[in-house]
Each structure stands twice: as C-alpha cells, then as structure tokens.
Amino acid sequence: MERSLITPEGEELRPDRVVFMEDHIAIIDFKTGAKKTGHEQQIRRYIKALEALEEKEIRGFLVYSDEMVVKEVSKEEGQTSLF
C-alpha cells in the first residue's frame, strides 16, 4: 500500500514502496514504458522529504518493469547506478 510523505512545504508525495532496512531506508518506485528524467527528479524529491524525517541513510531506486532494469538514484543529480 502506498503511504504519503508530506514535505515541510505541505506537498504530498506517494512513493510506491518505502522499505526500512537495518542500516538504511530504500525508496522504490516502479515504472513502465520509457525512461524519463522526471522519474529521477521524483525519487530525489522523495529522498529529500524522507531525510527531513529520518536519520538513516536514504537510498532511492527506480524499477523499470518493461526492461527488467533497476536503477539506483542518488540524491545528487547526475549520480546513478544500474543493477
């Protein structure tokens, strides 16, 4: 079930999954179709919102189900990794 994150500015965000691990928190968003730069920006907004609430490291992931690709998105633009 999707849960909302509310930013300090009052914006409501809805990541597909937030997984609490022992040493970090993973934000996962599932996508179909073509990759878009807006997808990474969306994950970065999720990371920023969760960092305001949590002290653990926050890691963001995009899962492109059509291509079976998992992409880690860092909070800094231009730094991504494919799995």
Contacts in CASP RR format, 6 or more apart in sequence:
PFRMAT RR
TARGET T0000
AUTHOR 0000-0000-0000
METHOD contacts of the structure
MODEL  1
MERSLITPEGEELRPDRVVFMEDHIAIIDFKTGAKKTGHEQQIRRYIKAL
EALEEKEIRGFLVYSDEMVVKEVSKEEGQTSLF
2 14 0 8 1.000
2 15 0 8 1.000
2 16 0 8 1.000
3 14 0 8 1.000
3 15 0 8 1.000
3 18 0 8 1.000
4 12 0 8 1.000
4 13 0 8 1.000
4 14 0 8 1.000
5 12 0 8 1.000
5 13 0 8 1.000
5 14 0 8 1.000
5 15 0 8 1.000
5 18 0 8 1.000
5 46 0 8 1.000
5 49 0 8 1.000
5 50 0 8 1.000
5 53 0 8 1.000
6 12 0 8 1.000
6 13 0 8 1.000
6 49 0 8 1.000
7 13 0 8 1.000
7 45 0 8 1.000
7 48 0 8 1.000
7 49 0 8 1.000
7 52 0 8 1.000
8 52 0 8 1.000
11 49 0 8 1.000
13 45 0 8 1.000
13 46 0 8 1.000
13 49 0 8 1.000
15 27 0 8 1.000
15 28 0 8 1.000
15 29 0 8 1.000
15 43 0 8 1.000
15 46 0 8 1.000
16 28 0 8 1.000
16 29 0 8 1.000
16 30 0 8 1.000
17 26 0 8 1.000
17 27 0 8 1.000
17 28 0 8 1.000
17 29 0 8 1.000
17 30 0 8 1.000
18 25 0 8 1.000
18 26 0 8 1.000
18 27 0 8 1.000
18 28 0 8 1.000
18 50 0 8 1.000
19 25 0 8 1.000
19 26 0 8 1.000
19 28 0 8 1.000
20 56 0 8 1.000
23 56 0 8 1.000
23 57 0 8 1.000
24 56 0 8 1.000
24 57 0 8 1.000
24 58 0 8 1.000
24 59 0 8 1.000
25 50 0 8 1.000
25 54 0 8 1.000
25 56 0 8 1.000
25 57 0 8 1.000
25 58 0 8 1.000
25 59 0 8 1.000
26 59 0 8 1.000
26 60 0 8 1.000
26 61 0 8 1.000
27 43 0 8 1.000
27 46 0 8 1.000
27 47 0 8 1.000
27 50 0 8 1.000
27 58 0 8 1.000
27 59 0 8 1.000
27 60 0 8 1.000
27 61 0 8 1.000
28 60 0 8 1.000
28 61 0 8 1.000
28 62 0 8 1.000
28 63 0 8 1.000
29 39 0 8 1.000
29 42 0 8 1.000
29 43 0 8 1.000
29 46 0 8 1.000
29 60 0 8 1.000
29 61 0 8 1.000
29 62 0 8 1.000
29 63 0 8 1.000
30 63 0 8 1.000
30 65 0 8 1.000
31 39 0 8 1.000
31 62 0 8 1.000
31 63 0 8 1.000
31 64 0 8 1.000
31 65 0 8 1.000
32 64 0 8 1.000
32 65 0 8 1.000
32 66 0 8 1.000
33 64 0 8 1.000
33 66 0 8 1.000
35 62 0 8 1.000
35 64 0 8 1.000
35 71 0 8 1.000
39 62 0 8 1.000
40 62 0 8 1.000
40 73 0 8 1.000
40 77 0 8 1.000
40 80 0 8 1.000
43 60 0 8 1.000
43 61 0 8 1.000
43 62 0 8 1.000
43 73 0 8 1.000
44 73 0 8 1.000
44 75 0 8 1.000
44 77 0 8 1.000
46 60 0 8 1.000
47 58 0 8 1.000
47 59 0 8 1.000
47 60 0 8 1.000
47 73 0 8 1.000
47 75 0 8 1.000
48 75 0 8 1.000
50 58 0 8 1.000
51 58 0 8 1.000
51 75 0 8 1.000
58 75 0 8 1.000
59 72 0 8 1.000
60 72 0 8 1.000
60 73 0 8 1.000
60 74 0 8 1.000
61 70 0 8 1.000
61 71 0 8 1.000
61 72 0 8 1.000
61 73 0 8 1.000
62 70 0 8 1.000
62 71 0 8 1.000
62 73 0 8 1.000
63 69 0 8 1.000
63 70 0 8 1.000
63 71 0 8 1.000
64 70 0 8 1.000
64 71 0 8 1.000
69 82 0 8 1.000
69 83 0 8 1.000
70 82 0 8 1.000
70 83 0 8 1.000
71 80 0 8 1.000
71 81 0 8 1.000
71 82 0 8 1.000
71 83 0 8 1.000
72 80 0 8 1.000
72 81 0 8 1.000
72 82 0 8 1.000
72 83 0 8 1.000
73 80 0 8 1.000
74 80 0 8 1.000
END
